[in-house]
């Protein structure tokens, strides 16, 4: 077992997940927007690494549906991405979340171990609603949200990691970051010199560009690394 001065967690799909199935949410958004469905939840997730930084949830969804419509290689009305973005935001309830397997216990164990940070690629208002719904708003020594206007750009940018470590007065070689995204969480942590733990929701990483220090099937295995 390794000793760390700071343990950092991602939020979405690491500590929590929506209670509504992604496919059902997407279908409802298409229905609300009055559009023919042209993508899947997997398509949305695959497009995220290539999106520009957004200032708001709506802008993020506009970027997202613009990108997936481009990738669909179909004749799609240019107004559709904006309509879908509004519909998707209206269908999304930030408070409808639940802990991922092992997440609640892992967070408790991390708090018993030492300092704990939240580093999430999401805005303060939306992500705080999720934390409140889970009852963990006050579970972190520092919470870092995406705030481009304050210079905090999304992971894998170094800024959120630097802010968390600076606030905790911790060094990269004494910290670990746990998340579900190879692109955002693992690549960002690796570039900063932190250890990284990947929640392998999509299989192994034999061919992955970004290799985590640890690979976990779920946070139920958290106690094996900390």
KAMOHU-V329630 format. One record per pair of residues at least 12 apart in sequence whose ideal C-beta (glycine too) atoms are under 10 Angstrom apart, sorted by sequence separation. I is the first residue (numbers start at 0). J is the second residue. D is the distance in Angstrom with one decimal. If there is no record, write none. Layout:
i:I j:J d:D
i:I j:J d:D
This chain:
i:47 j:59 d:9.1
i:50 j:62 d:4.5
i:65 j:77 d:8.9
i:68 j:80 d:5.3
i:130 j:142 d:7.7
i:146 j:158 d:9.3
i:150 j:162 d:8.8
i:164 j:176 d:10.0
i:176 j:188 d:3.9
i:184 j:196 d:8.7
i:185 j:197 d:5.3
i:197 j:209 d:8.6
i:199 j:211 d:8.5
i:212 j:224 d:8.2
i:213 j:225 d:9.5
i:25 j:38 d:7.5
i:49 j:62 d:9.2
i:50 j:63 d:6.2
i:67 j:80 d:8.2
i:117 j:130 d:7.7
i:145 j:158 d:9.5
i:146 j:159 d:9.2
i:149 j:162 d:9.2
i:163 j:176 d:8.7
i:175 j:188 d:7.6
i:176 j:189 d:9.1
i:184 j:197 d:7.0
i:197 j:210 d:8.7
i:198 j:211 d:9.4
i:25 j:39 d:7.3
i:26 j:40 d:9.9
i:49 j:63 d:9.9
i:51 j:65 d:9.9
i:65 j:79 d:9.2
i:66 j:80 d:8.5
i:145 j:159 d:7.4
i:160 j:174 d:8.4
i:174 j:188 d:8.4
i:181 j:195 d:9.2
i:184 j:198 d:8.6
i:195 j:209 d:8.2
i:197 j:211 d:3.8
i:199 j:213 d:9.8
i:25 j:40 d:5.7
i:47 j:62 d:9.2
i:50 j:65 d:8.8
i:51 j:66 d:9.4
i:64 j:79 d:7.4
i:65 j:80 d:4.3
i:68 j:83 d:8.2
i:127 j:142 d:8.1
i:143 j:158 d:8.6
i:144 j:159 d:8.3
i:176 j:191 d:8.2
i:195 j:210 d:8.5
i:196 j:211 d:6.0
i:197 j:212 d:8.6
i:198 j:213 d:9.9
i:199 j:214 d:5.1
i:200 j:215 d:10.0
i:24 j:40 d:8.0
i:46 j:62 d:8.7
i:47 j:63 d:7.0
i:50 j:66 d:6.1
i:64 j:80 d:3.9
i:65 j:81 d:8.3
i:67 j:83 d:9.0
i:126 j:142 d:8.0
i:143 j:159 d:4.6
i:146 j:162 d:9.6
i:160 j:176 d:7.0
i:181 j:197 d:6.4
i:195 j:211 d:4.5
i:196 j:212 d:6.5
i:197 j:213 d:7.2
i:198 j:214 d:8.6
i:199 j:215 d:6.6
i:200 j:216 d:8.8
i:22 j:39 d:7.4
i:23 j:40 d:9.6
i:25 j:42 d:9.2
i:43 j:60 d:9.5
i:46 j:63 d:6.1
i:49 j:66 d:6.2
i:63 j:80 d:8.2
i:64 j:81 d:7.8
i:126 j:143 d:10.0
i:127 j:144 d:8.0
i:143 j:160 d:8.2
i:159 j:176 d:9.7
i:171 j:188 d:8.5
i:174 j:191 d:8.5
i:176 j:193 d:5.1
i:177 j:194 d:9.4
i:178 j:195 d:7.7
i:180 j:197 d:8.2
i:194 j:211 d:8.4
i:195 j:212 d:5.1
i:196 j:213 d:4.2
i:197 j:214 d:5.3
i:198 j:215 d:5.6
i:199 j:216 d:6.1
i:200 j:217 d:8.4
i:21 j:39 d:8.7
i:22 j:40 d:5.8
i:25 j:43 d:7.2
i:46 j:64 d:8.9
i:62 j:80 d:8.6
i:64 j:82 d:8.6
i:65 j:83 d:9.3
i:117 j:135 d:8.7
i:126 j:144 d:5.7
i:143 j:161 d:9.4
i:144 j:162 d:9.9
i:174 j:192 d:8.7
i:175 j:193 d:6.1
i:176 j:194 d:7.5
i:177 j:195 d:7.6
i:178 j:196 d:7.8
i:179 j:197 d:7.1
i:180 j:198 d:9.1
i:181 j:199 d:9.2
i:194 j:212 d:4.2
i:195 j:213 d:7.3
i:196 j:214 d:7.6
i:197 j:215 d:7.0
i:198 j:216 d:7.9
i:199 j:217 d:8.6
i:21 j:40 d:3.7
i:22 j:41 d:9.7
i:24 j:43 d:9.9
i:44 j:63 d:9.7
i:46 j:65 d:9.2
i:47 j:66 d:8.6
i:61 j:80 d:6.1
i:64 j:83 d:4.4
i:65 j:84 d:8.3
i:117 j:136 d:9.9
i:123 j:142 d:8.2
i:125 j:144 d:8.8
i:126 j:145 d:8.6
i:143 j:162 d:5.2
i:171 j:190 d:9.8
i:174 j:193 d:4.8
i:175 j:194 d:4.2
i:176 j:195 d:5.5
i:177 j:196 d:4.3
i:178 j:197 d:7.0
i:179 j:198 d:4.4
i:185 j:204 d:8.5
i:190 j:209 d:9.0
i:193 j:212 d:8.6
i:194 j:213 d:7.4
i:195 j:214 d:9.6
i:196 j:215 d:5.8
i:198 j:217 d:6.4
i:20 j:40 d:8.6
i:21 j:41 d:8.7
i:43 j:63 d:6.1
i:46 j:66 d:4.4
i:47 j:67 d:10.0
i:49 j:69 d:9.9
i:60 j:80 d:8.5
i:61 j:81 d:5.8
i:63 j:83 d:8.8
i:64 j:84 d:5.3
i:123 j:143 d:9.7
i:124 j:144 d:8.7
i:125 j:145 d:9.9
i:143 j:163 d:5.0
i:171 j:191 d:5.2
i:172 j:192 d:6.1
i:173 j:193 d:8.9
i:174 j:194 d:7.2
i:175 j:195 d:6.9
i:176 j:196 d:7.4
i:177 j:197 d:8.0
i:178 j:198 d:6.8
i:179 j:199 d:8.2
i:180 j:200 d:9.5
i:181 j:201 d:8.7
i:189 j:209 d:6.1
i:198 j:218 d:6.6
i:42 j:63 d:9.7
i:43 j:64 d:8.3
i:45 j:66 d:9.4
i:46 j:67 d:5.1
i:49 j:70 d:9.2
i:60 j:81 d:9.1
i:61 j:82 d:10.0
i:63 j:84 d:7.3
i:64 j:85 d:9.8
i:117 j:138 d:8.1
i:118 j:139 d:9.5
i:123 j:144 d:4.3
i:141 j:162 d:7.7
i:142 j:163 d:8.7
i:143 j:164 d:9.9
i:171 j:192 d:3.7
i:172 j:193 d:8.0
i:173 j:194 d:9.3
i:174 j:195 d:10.0
i:175 j:196 d:6.2
i:176 j:197 d:9.8
i:177 j:198 d:6.9
i:179 j:200 d:5.4
i:180 j:201 d:9.8
i:186 j:207 d:9.7
i:188 j:209 d:9.1
i:189 j:210 d:7.6
i:21 j:43 d:7.9
i:45 j:67 d:8.4
i:46 j:68 d:9.8
i:61 j:83 d:8.6
i:62 j:84 d:8.4
i:64 j:86 d:9.4
i:117 j:139 d:4.5
i:122 j:144 d:6.0
i:123 j:145 d:8.3
i:141 j:163 d:5.4
i:154 j:176 d:8.6
i:170 j:192 d:8.4
i:171 j:193 d:5.0
i:172 j:194 d:8.4
i:179 j:201 d:8.4
i:185 j:207 d:8.1
i:186 j:208 d:7.7
i:187 j:209 d:9.0
i:189 j:211 d:7.9
i:196 j:218 d:9.0
i:198 j:220 d:9.3
i:21 j:44 d:8.5
i:43 j:66 d:9.0
i:46 j:69 d:8.9
i:60 j:83 d:7.4
i:61 j:84 d:4.3
i:64 j:87 d:7.3
i:115 j:138 d:6.9
i:116 j:139 d:5.9
i:117 j:140 d:9.1
i:118 j:141 d:8.7
i:119 j:142 d:7.7
i:120 j:143 d:9.9
i:121 j:144 d:6.3
i:122 j:145 d:6.0
i:123 j:146 d:6.8
i:140 j:163 d:9.0
i:141 j:164 d:9.1
i:143 j:166 d:8.2
i:170 j:193 d:9.4
i:171 j:194 d:8.8
i:181 j:204 d:6.8
i:185 j:208 d:9.4
i:186 j:209 d:4.2
i:188 j:211 d:8.1
i:189 j:212 d:8.3
i:198 j:221 d:9.6
i:42 j:66 d:9.3
i:43 j:67 d:6.1
i:46 j:70 d:6.6
i:57 j:81 d:9.1
i:60 j:84 d:3.7
i:61 j:85 d:8.6
i:63 j:87 d:8.1
i:115 j:139 d:5.3
i:116 j:140 d:6.3
i:117 j:141 d:7.3
i:118 j:142 d:8.4
i:119 j:143 d:7.1
i:120 j:144 d:8.6
i:121 j:145 d:6.0
i:122 j:146 d:7.5
i:139 j:163 d:9.3
i:141 j:165 d:9.0
i:142 j:166 d:9.5
i:154 j:178 d:7.7
i:159 j:183 d:9.7
i:169 j:193 d:9.5
i:185 j:209 d:4.5
i:186 j:210 d:9.6
i:188 j:212 d:8.4
i:196 j:220 d:9.1
i:38 j:63 d:9.6
i:42 j:67 d:5.1
i:45 j:70 d:8.2
i:59 j:84 d:8.3
i:60 j:85 d:7.8
i:110 j:135 d:9.8
i:114 j:139 d:9.0
i:115 j:140 d:5.7
i:116 j:141 d:4.8
i:117 j:142 d:4.5
i:118 j:143 d:4.7
i:119 j:144 d:6.0
i:120 j:145 d:5.4
i:122 j:147 d:9.7
i:141 j:166 d:4.3
i:155 j:180 d:8.6
i:182 j:207 d:9.7
i:184 j:209 d:8.9
i:185 j:210 d:7.3
i:186 j:211 d:9.7
i:196 j:221 d:7.9
i:38 j:64 d:8.1
i:42 j:68 d:10.0
i:58 j:84 d:8.2
i:60 j:86 d:9.0
i:61 j:87 d:9.7
i:114 j:140 d:4.8
i:115 j:141 d:8.4
i:116 j:142 d:7.4
i:117 j:143 d:6.5
i:118 j:144 d:8.8
i:119 j:145 d:7.3
i:140 j:166 d:7.5
i:141 j:167 d:6.0
i:154 j:180 d:7.5
i:155 j:181 d:9.6
i:181 j:207 d:5.5
i:182 j:208 d:8.6
i:183 j:209 d:9.6
i:185 j:211 d:4.7
i:37 j:64 d:9.6
i:57 j:84 d:6.0
i:60 j:87 d:5.1
i:61 j:88 d:9.5
i:106 j:133 d:9.4
i:113 j:140 d:8.9
i:114 j:141 d:8.1
i:115 j:142 d:9.9
i:116 j:143 d:6.7
i:117 j:144 d:8.3
i:118 j:145 d:9.6
i:140 j:167 d:6.1
i:155 j:182 d:6.5
i:156 j:183 d:9.1
i:160 j:187 d:6.1
i:164 j:191 d:7.9
i:181 j:208 d:7.4
i:182 j:209 d:7.0
i:184 j:211 d:8.3
i:185 j:212 d:8.7
i:196 j:223 d:9.8
i:38 j:66 d:9.8
i:39 j:67 d:9.1
i:42 j:70 d:7.0
i:56 j:84 d:9.0
i:57 j:85 d:6.9
i:59 j:87 d:9.9
i:60 j:88 d:5.6
i:93 j:121 d:9.0
i:107 j:135 d:9.8
i:110 j:138 d:6.5
i:123 j:151 d:9.9
i:141 j:169 d:9.9
i:154 j:182 d:8.4
i:155 j:183 d:5.4
i:159 j:187 d:7.6
i:160 j:188 d:6.8
i:163 j:191 d:9.9
i:164 j:192 d:9.9
i:181 j:209 d:4.8
i:196 j:224 d:5.9
i:38 j:67 d:4.5
i:42 j:71 d:7.9
i:59 j:88 d:9.0
i:93 j:122 d:9.9
i:106 j:135 d:6.5
i:109 j:138 d:9.0
i:110 j:139 d:8.7
i:140 j:169 d:9.8
i:154 j:183 d:4.0
i:155 j:184 d:7.8
i:158 j:187 d:9.7
i:164 j:193 d:8.1
i:180 j:209 d:9.3
i:181 j:210 d:8.6
i:185 j:214 d:9.6
i:196 j:225 d:8.7
i:34 j:64 d:9.5
i:37 j:67 d:7.6
i:38 j:68 d:7.7
i:57 j:87 d:9.2
i:103 j:133 d:8.1
i:109 j:139 d:9.5
i:110 j:140 d:8.9
i:153 j:183 d:6.7
i:154 j:184 d:6.1
i:155 j:185 d:8.3
i:157 j:187 d:7.2
i:160 j:190 d:8.4
i:161 j:191 d:7.4
i:163 j:193 d:9.7
i:181 j:211 d:7.5
i:194 j:224 d:8.4
i:37 j:68 d:6.8
i:56 j:87 d:9.3
i:57 j:88 d:5.5
i:60 j:91 d:8.6
i:93 j:124 d:8.4
i:94 j:125 d:9.9
i:102 j:133 d:8.8
i:103 j:134 d:9.1
i:107 j:138 d:8.6
i:154 j:185 d:9.5
i:155 j:186 d:4.3
i:156 j:187 d:7.0
i:160 j:191 d:4.6
i:194 j:225 d:10.0
i:12 j:44 d:9.0
i:28 j:60 d:9.0
i:32 j:64 d:9.3
i:38 j:70 d:7.9
i:56 j:88 d:5.8
i:57 j:89 d:9.9
i:93 j:125 d:4.9
i:96 j:128 d:8.7
i:103 j:135 d:8.1
i:106 j:138 d:5.9
i:120 j:152 d:9.3
i:121 j:153 d:8.6
i:154 j:186 d:8.0
i:155 j:187 d:3.3
i:159 j:191 d:9.6
i:160 j:192 d:9.3
i:37 j:70 d:9.5
i:38 j:71 d:6.2
i:55 j:88 d:9.3
i:93 j:126 d:7.7
i:95 j:128 d:9.8
i:96 j:129 d:5.0
i:102 j:135 d:9.3
i:106 j:139 d:8.7
i:118 j:151 d:9.7
i:120 j:153 d:4.2
i:154 j:187 d:4.1
i:155 j:188 d:8.2
i:157 j:190 d:6.6
i:160 j:193 d:6.7
i:178 j:211 d:9.1
i:34 j:68 d:9.7
i:37 j:71 d:4.6
i:91 j:125 d:8.7
i:93 j:127 d:8.6
i:94 j:128 d:5.3
i:95 j:129 d:9.1
i:96 j:130 d:9.2
i:119 j:153 d:9.1
i:120 j:154 d:5.5
i:153 j:187 d:8.9
i:154 j:188 d:8.3
i:155 j:189 d:8.6
i:156 j:190 d:9.3
i:157 j:191 d:5.8
i:177 j:211 d:9.2
i:37 j:72 d:9.7
i:38 j:73 d:10.0
i:56 j:91 d:8.0
i:93 j:128 d:4.0
i:94 j:129 d:7.1
i:97 j:132 d:8.8
i:98 j:133 d:6.4
i:103 j:138 d:9.7
i:118 j:153 d:9.9
i:119 j:154 d:8.5
i:120 j:155 d:9.4
i:155 j:190 d:6.4
i:176 j:211 d:9.4
i:28 j:64 d:8.9
i:37 j:73 d:5.9
i:92 j:128 d:8.8
i:93 j:129 d:5.4
i:96 j:132 d:5.5
i:97 j:133 d:7.8
i:98 j:134 d:9.7
i:118 j:154 d:6.6
i:120 j:156 d:9.5
i:154 j:190 d:9.8
i:155 j:191 d:8.9
i:175 j:211 d:10.0
i:176 j:212 d:9.5
i:177 j:213 d:8.5
i:179 j:215 d:9.9
i:56 j:93 d:8.9
i:88 j:125 d:9.7
i:92 j:129 d:10.0
i:93 j:130 d:9.7
i:94 j:131 d:7.5
i:95 j:132 d:7.6
i:96 j:133 d:6.3
i:98 j:135 d:8.9
i:154 j:191 d:9.8
i:175 j:212 d:7.3
i:35 j:73 d:9.1
i:37 j:75 d:6.4
i:93 j:131 d:9.2
i:94 j:132 d:4.2
i:175 j:213 d:8.2
i:177 j:215 d:7.9
i:93 j:132 d:7.5
i:94 j:133 d:9.3
i:120 j:159 d:8.1
i:35 j:75 d:8.8
i:92 j:132 d:9.3
i:119 j:159 d:8.2
i:34 j:75 d:8.4
i:118 j:159 d:4.9
i:177 j:218 d:7.5
i:34 j:76 d:8.2
i:37 j:79 d:8.5
i:117 j:159 d:9.8
i:118 j:160 d:6.5
i:116 j:159 d:9.3
i:34 j:78 d:9.7
i:35 j:79 d:9.0
i:43 j:87 d:9.1
i:116 j:160 d:9.1
i:118 j:162 d:8.4
i:177 j:221 d:7.6
i:34 j:79 d:5.4
i:38 j:83 d:9.2
i:118 j:163 d:5.4
i:32 j:78 d:9.8
i:33 j:79 d:9.4
i:34 j:80 d:9.5
i:37 j:83 d:9.5
i:116 j:162 d:9.1
i:117 j:163 d:8.1
i:118 j:164 d:9.8
i:32 j:79 d:7.2
i:36 j:83 d:9.9
i:116 j:163 d:4.2
i:177 j:224 d:8.6
i:32 j:80 d:9.6
i:34 j:82 d:6.6
i:115 j:163 d:9.9
i:116 j:164 d:8.0
i:177 j:225 d:9.0
i:32 j:81 d:9.2
i:33 j:82 d:7.5
i:34 j:83 d:6.1
i:114 j:163 d:9.5
i:175 j:224 d:7.4
i:29 j:79 d:9.6
i:32 j:82 d:4.3
i:33 j:83 d:9.8
i:114 j:164 d:9.9
i:116 j:166 d:7.7
i:175 j:225 d:7.2
i:31 j:82 d:8.7
i:32 j:83 d:4.9
i:116 j:167 d:6.2
i:31 j:83 d:8.7
i:32 j:84 d:8.7
i:34 j:86 d:8.2
i:114 j:166 d:9.3
i:115 j:167 d:8.8
i:29 j:82 d:9.7
i:32 j:85 d:7.4
i:33 j:86 d:8.6
i:114 j:167 d:4.9
i:116 j:169 d:8.5
i:28 j:82 d:9.3
i:29 j:83 d:7.0
i:31 j:85 d:8.4
i:32 j:86 d:4.0
i:113 j:167 d:9.2
i:114 j:168 d:8.7
i:155 j:209 d:8.5
i:28 j:83 d:5.9
i:31 j:86 d:3.9
i:32 j:87 d:8.1
i:114 j:169 d:6.6
i:28 j:84 d:8.8
i:30 j:86 d:8.1
i:31 j:87 d:8.3
i:113 j:169 d:9.1
i:28 j:85 d:9.0
i:29 j:86 d:7.5
i:32 j:89 d:9.5
i:25 j:83 d:9.2
i:28 j:86 d:4.3
i:29 j:87 d:9.0
i:31 j:89 d:6.6
i:32 j:90 d:9.6
i:116 j:174 d:8.2
i:118 j:176 d:6.6
i:120 j:178 d:9.2
i:27 j:86 d:7.9
i:28 j:87 d:4.1
i:31 j:90 d:6.3
i:114 j:173 d:9.8
i:118 j:177 d:9.6
i:119 j:178 d:9.1
i:27 j:87 d:8.7
i:28 j:88 d:8.6
i:30 j:90 d:9.1
i:113 j:173 d:9.6
i:114 j:174 d:8.9
i:116 j:176 d:8.4
i:118 j:178 d:8.0
i:120 j:180 d:8.1
i:25 j:86 d:9.9
i:28 j:89 d:8.0
i:29 j:90 d:9.8
i:59 j:120 d:9.4
i:25 j:87 d:7.5
i:27 j:89 d:9.3
i:28 j:90 d:5.1
i:59 j:121 d:8.8
i:24 j:87 d:7.4
i:27 j:90 d:4.8
i:28 j:91 d:8.4
i:59 j:122 d:8.5
i:120 j:183 d:5.8
i:26 j:90 d:9.4
i:27 j:91 d:9.6
i:119 j:183 d:9.8
i:120 j:184 d:8.8
i:25 j:90 d:8.7
i:56 j:121 d:8.2
i:118 j:183 d:9.5
i:24 j:90 d:5.8
i:56 j:122 d:6.2
i:59 j:125 d:9.8
i:109 j:175 d:9.5
i:118 j:184 d:8.3
i:23 j:90 d:9.3
i:24 j:91 d:6.7
i:55 j:122 d:6.9
i:120 j:187 d:9.5
i:24 j:92 d:9.3
i:52 j:120 d:9.8
i:54 j:122 d:8.4
i:56 j:124 d:8.4
i:109 j:177 d:8.7
i:53 j:122 d:8.7
i:55 j:124 d:9.4
i:56 j:125 d:5.7
i:118 j:187 d:8.4
i:55 j:125 d:9.4
i:118 j:188 d:9.0
i:19 j:90 d:8.5
i:24 j:95 d:9.6
i:19 j:91 d:8.4
i:105 j:177 d:8.0
i:19 j:92 d:7.5
i:47 j:120 d:8.6
i:17 j:91 d:8.0
i:18 j:92 d:8.6
i:17 j:92 d:8.1
i:102 j:177 d:9.8
i:17 j:93 d:9.0
i:18 j:94 d:9.5
i:19 j:95 d:5.9
i:18 j:95 d:4.7
i:19 j:96 d:9.4
i:17 j:95 d:6.0
i:18 j:96 d:6.4
i:17 j:96 d:5.8
i:18 j:97 d:5.3
i:16 j:96 d:6.7
i:17 j:97 d:7.9
i:99 j:179 d:8.6
i:15 j:96 d:4.5
i:16 j:97 d:6.4
i:14 j:96 d:9.1
i:15 j:97 d:6.4
i:16 j:98 d:8.1
i:15 j:98 d:5.9
i:16 j:99 d:5.4
i:14 j:98 d:6.7
i:15 j:99 d:6.1
i:16 j:100 d:9.4
i:11 j:96 d:8.6
i:14 j:99 d:6.2
i:10 j:96 d:9.1
i:13 j:99 d:6.6
i:16 j:102 d:9.0
i:59 j:145 d:9.1
i:12 j:99 d:7.1
i:14 j:101 d:9.8
i:15 j:102 d:6.8
i:11 j:99 d:9.6
i:14 j:102 d:4.5
i:15 j:103 d:9.6
i:13 j:102 d:7.2
i:14 j:103 d:8.3
i:14 j:105 d:8.0
i:54 j:145 d:9.1
i:10 j:102 d:9.8
i:13 j:105 d:9.5
i:14 j:106 d:6.6
i:53 j:145 d:8.3
i:54 j:146 d:8.9
i:55 j:147 d:10.0
i:52 j:145 d:7.7
i:54 j:147 d:5.7
i:8 j:102 d:8.4
i:53 j:147 d:7.9
i:54 j:148 d:6.9
i:59 j:153 d:9.4
i:52 j:147 d:5.2
i:102 j:198 d:9.2
i:8 j:105 d:8.1
i:101 j:198 d:9.4
i:8 j:106 d:7.0
i:100 j:198 d:9.6
i:6 j:105 d:9.1
i:99 j:198 d:7.5
i:6 j:106 d:9.1
i:52 j:152 d:5.5
i:53 j:153 d:8.6
i:8 j:109 d:7.4
i:52 j:153 d:6.1
i:99 j:200 d:9.0
i:6 j:108 d:9.0
i:7 j:109 d:9.2
i:6 j:109 d:4.4
i:14 j:117 d:8.2
i:50 j:153 d:8.9
i:5 j:109 d:9.6
i:6 j:110 d:8.7
i:13 j:117 d:9.9
i:52 j:156 d:8.5
i:14 j:119 d:9.0
i:3 j:109 d:8.9
i:6 j:112 d:6.5
i:13 j:119 d:8.8
i:47 j:153 d:9.3
i:5 j:112 d:9.8
i:6 j:113 d:6.9
i:7 j:114 d:9.2
i:8 j:115 d:7.1
i:10 j:117 d:6.2
i:48 j:155 d:8.9
i:4 j:112 d:9.6
i:5 j:113 d:7.0
i:6 j:114 d:7.2
i:7 j:115 d:7.6
i:8 j:116 d:7.2
i:9 j:117 d:8.0
i:10 j:118 d:8.4
i:11 j:119 d:6.8
i:3 j:112 d:7.3
i:4 j:113 d:6.2
i:5 j:114 d:4.8
i:6 j:115 d:5.3
i:7 j:116 d:4.3
i:8 j:117 d:5.8
i:9 j:118 d:6.5
i:10 j:119 d:4.1
i:11 j:120 d:7.6
i:109 j:218 d:9.9
i:2 j:112 d:8.3
i:3 j:113 d:6.9
i:4 j:114 d:6.5
i:5 j:115 d:7.5
i:6 j:116 d:7.3
i:7 j:117 d:7.4
i:8 j:118 d:7.3
i:9 j:119 d:6.1
i:10 j:120 d:8.4
i:11 j:121 d:6.6
i:105 j:215 d:9.4
i:108 j:218 d:9.5
i:2 j:113 d:8.6
i:3 j:114 d:8.7
i:5 j:116 d:6.1
i:7 j:118 d:5.1
i:8 j:119 d:8.4
i:9 j:120 d:7.7
i:10 j:121 d:6.7
i:15 j:126 d:9.9
i:0 j:112 d:9.8
i:9 j:121 d:9.7
i:17 j:129 d:9.3
i:105 j:217 d:9.1
i:106 j:218 d:8.4
i:109 j:221 d:7.6
i:113 j:225 d:9.3
i:105 j:218 d:4.1
i:108 j:221 d:6.3
i:112 j:225 d:5.9
i:11 j:125 d:9.9
i:15 j:129 d:6.0
i:18 j:132 d:9.7
i:101 j:215 d:8.7
i:104 j:218 d:7.6
i:105 j:219 d:7.9
i:108 j:222 d:6.2
i:111 j:225 d:9.9
i:11 j:126 d:8.2
i:14 j:129 d:8.8
i:15 j:130 d:8.7
i:101 j:216 d:9.4
i:102 j:217 d:8.3
i:103 j:218 d:8.7
i:104 j:219 d:7.7
i:105 j:220 d:8.9
i:106 j:221 d:8.8
i:10 j:126 d:6.0
i:14 j:130 d:9.0
i:100 j:216 d:8.9
i:101 j:217 d:5.1
i:102 j:218 d:4.8
i:105 j:221 d:3.7
i:109 j:225 d:6.6
i:15 j:132 d:8.4
i:100 j:217 d:4.5
i:101 j:218 d:3.7
i:102 j:219 d:8.8
i:104 j:221 d:7.5
i:105 j:222 d:7.7
i:108 j:225 d:6.8
i:11 j:129 d:7.9
i:15 j:133 d:5.9
i:99 j:217 d:6.8
i:100 j:218 d:6.7
i:101 j:219 d:3.3
i:104 j:222 d:8.3
i:10 j:129 d:6.5
i:14 j:133 d:7.5
i:99 j:218 d:6.2
i:100 j:219 d:5.5
i:101 j:220 d:7.2
i:102 j:221 d:8.5
i:105 j:224 d:9.9
i:10 j:130 d:7.6
i:15 j:135 d:8.8
i:98 j:218 d:8.8
i:99 j:219 d:9.3
i:100 j:220 d:9.9
i:101 j:221 d:6.2
i:105 j:225 d:8.3
i:14 j:135 d:7.6
i:101 j:222 d:9.0
i:10 j:133 d:9.2
i:14 j:138 d:9.4
i:10 j:135 d:9.5
i:8 j:135 d:9.8
i:8 j:138 d:9.4
i:8 j:139 d:7.9
i:7 j:139 d:9.2
i:10 j:142 d:9.2
i:48 j:180 d:8.1
i:6 j:139 d:9.9
i:47 j:180 d:8.0
i:48 j:181 d:9.0
i:49 j:182 d:9.4
i:6 j:140 d:9.8
i:7 j:141 d:9.0
i:10 j:144 d:9.4
i:48 j:182 d:4.3
i:5 j:140 d:8.2
i:44 j:179 d:10.0
i:47 j:182 d:7.7
i:48 j:183 d:7.5
i:5 j:141 d:9.0
i:7 j:143 d:8.5
i:44 j:180 d:9.0
i:47 j:183 d:8.0
i:48 j:186 d:9.2
i:9 j:154 d:7.8
i:7 j:159 d:9.1
i:7 j:160 d:7.5
i:7 j:163 d:5.8
i:44 j:200 d:9.8
i:7 j:164 d:8.4
i:44 j:201 d:8.6
i:5 j:163 d:7.3
i:5 j:164 d:6.5
i:4 j:164 d:9.2
i:7 j:167 d:8.9
i:41 j:201 d:9.0
i:5 j:166 d:9.5
i:6 j:167 d:9.8
i:5 j:167 d:4.9
i:7 j:169 d:9.2
i:4 j:167 d:7.5
i:5 j:168 d:8.9
i:6 j:169 d:9.6
i:13 j:176 d:9.9
i:14 j:177 d:8.8
i:16 j:179 d:9.5
i:4 j:168 d:8.6
i:5 j:169 d:3.8
i:13 j:177 d:6.2
i:14 j:178 d:9.5
i:4 j:169 d:4.6
i:5 j:170 d:8.6
i:13 j:178 d:5.1
i:14 j:179 d:9.6
i:3 j:169 d:8.4
i:4 j:170 d:7.2
i:5 j:171 d:9.3
i:12 j:178 d:8.3
i:13 j:179 d:4.9
i:7 j:174 d:6.3
i:8 j:175 d:9.7
i:9 j:176 d:7.4
i:11 j:178 d:9.0
i:12 j:179 d:4.3
i:13 j:180 d:8.6
i:4 j:172 d:9.2
i:5 j:173 d:6.5
i:6 j:174 d:7.3
i:7 j:175 d:6.8
i:8 j:176 d:7.7
i:9 j:177 d:6.6
i:10 j:178 d:8.8
i:11 j:179 d:7.7
i:12 j:180 d:7.8
i:3 j:172 d:9.6
i:4 j:173 d:3.8
i:5 j:174 d:4.1
i:6 j:175 d:5.8
i:7 j:176 d:4.2
i:8 j:177 d:5.3
i:9 j:178 d:3.3
i:10 j:179 d:9.8
i:11 j:180 d:9.0
i:3 j:173 d:6.0
i:4 j:174 d:6.4
i:5 j:175 d:7.7
i:6 j:176 d:8.3
i:7 j:177 d:6.9
i:8 j:178 d:7.4
i:9 j:179 d:6.4
i:2 j:173 d:8.2
i:3 j:174 d:5.9
i:4 j:175 d:9.6
i:5 j:176 d:9.1
i:6 j:177 d:7.3
i:7 j:178 d:8.4
i:9 j:180 d:7.1
i:13 j:184 d:7.6
i:1 j:173 d:10.0
i:3 j:175 d:5.0
i:12 j:184 d:9.9
i:1 j:175 d:7.5
i:9 j:183 d:7.6
i:9 j:184 d:5.3
i:8 j:184 d:9.5
i:7 j:184 d:9.1
i:9 j:187 d:9.8
i:9 j:188 d:9.9
i:7 j:188 d:7.8
i:13 j:196 d:9.5
i:13 j:197 d:9.6
i:14 j:198 d:9.5
i:16 j:200 d:9.4
i:13 j:198 d:5.6
i:7 j:193 d:7.4
i:12 j:198 d:7.4
i:13 j:200 d:9.2
i:5 j:193 d:8.6
i:6 j:194 d:9.9
i:7 j:195 d:9.6
i:8 j:196 d:9.6
i:12 j:200 d:6.5
i:7 j:196 d:9.9
i:9 j:198 d:8.3
i:3 j:193 d:9.2
i:6 j:196 d:9.4
i:3 j:194 d:7.5
i:1 j:194 d:7.3
i:13 j:217 d:9.9
i:14 j:218 d:7.7
i:13 j:218 d:7.5
i:8 j:218 d:8.9
i:1 j:212 d:8.9
i:1 j:213 d:9.0
i:8 j:221 d:9.9
i:6 j:221 d:9.3
i:6 j:224 d:9.7
i:6 j:225 d:6.3
i:3 j:224 d:9.1
i:0 j:222 d:8.0
i:1 j:223 d:9.9
i:3 j:225 d:6.4
i:0 j:223 d:7.5
i:1 j:224 d:6.2
i:2 j:225 d:8.3
i:0 j:224 d:7.1
i:1 j:225 d:6.6
i:0 j:225 d:6.6
